[in-house]
Amino acid sequence: MTMVSFRVAEAEAEEAQRWAQSLGIDRSELLRRALAEHLTRLRTADEADRIGESPPTPEERSLAEISDWGPAEDWSDWADAAG
């Protein structure tokens, strides 16, 4: 692991400490998790942007055709079969 150090407002540091105590984890663990989740959101948004910029391949379009098929049979009348 690499050490990352940064400054935050006193109120944010106190709130982070309260949350960490409430969750039963170290403040460092709370901040690691928060950073990891935020980076995941950024990566996901970036990936969505890149996907939106390129047209779907024929293989990807074929999945859309399958989704249009709908269910093969209507099994809704079996909902009460278990009793």
Protein Blocks (a to p, Z undefined) as FASTA:
>chain_A
ZZddddddfklmmmmmmmmmmnopafklmmmmmmmmmmmmmmmmmmmmmmmmpccdfklm
mmmmmmmnopfbdcklmmmmnZZ
